[in-house]
Amino acid sequence: MEVLIVSKTKMREAVCIGAVTQNGQYVRLLDSFSHNQPVNTQFNIGQIWDIEFQNRVNIIAPHIEDVLVISQKYIKQIDISNIYSILQQLNIPIWHGNPTNLFNNCLQWYIWQGDTHQILKGYINQECIPQNSVGFWLLDKDLYLKDDRYKYYNGNQIFSIKYVGVANPISKINRNTLCRVSLARWWDTNGQTEDRCYLQLSGIYI
């Protein structure tokens, strides 16, 4: 089946490869042993591959996109600025508005730090699990980079989203830019919280 590579995310000693199939299905391309792809993987954003895959067993929601790559054949490279129109052709949902609209409104927010502004960090827990762990967001406001996080300003609130893409970040992402967002794997913050999946920004399409 043909798949379009839409994200390449940093991991500790590997990369996480996100894609969409020609049928509009989200997939995360693991190797045949259920591991993330190696750092030197041939997969890159904007490439179309013909891939034979099988679903991973023992999938834990919301990370239902995991598939194991059995075979792969490179087809072509497209301009990533065309990804938005391809998603529309595939009838893939695109979220709009502020970050609270992401992930079926399942995100919870806590004050990460702040003085005159509330700096909010998003996550899900077992109280509300969305349909998928990935999705696409058309920005209604500019995002500004500080360190490894993008800031979305909403009055006295600042939503802070970690950038995890392999591509070098840019200082400002303009409104009306298509982005990909994802949820990290379940983590208990080193025993300080319940298990959570934290919100990440994993792709920028310009």
Secondary structure, DSSP 8 states (H G I E B T S, - for coil): -EEEEEEEEE-SSSEEEEEEETTS-EEEEE-TTS--B-TT-S--TTEEEEEEEEE-SS--TT-TTEEEEEEEEEEEE--GGGHHHHHHHTT--EEESSGGGSGGGT-EEEEEE-SSSEEEEEEE-TT---S-SEEEEE-SS-EEEETTEEEEEETTEEEEEEE-BSS---SEE-TT-EEEEEE---B-TTTTSS-BEEEEEEEEE-
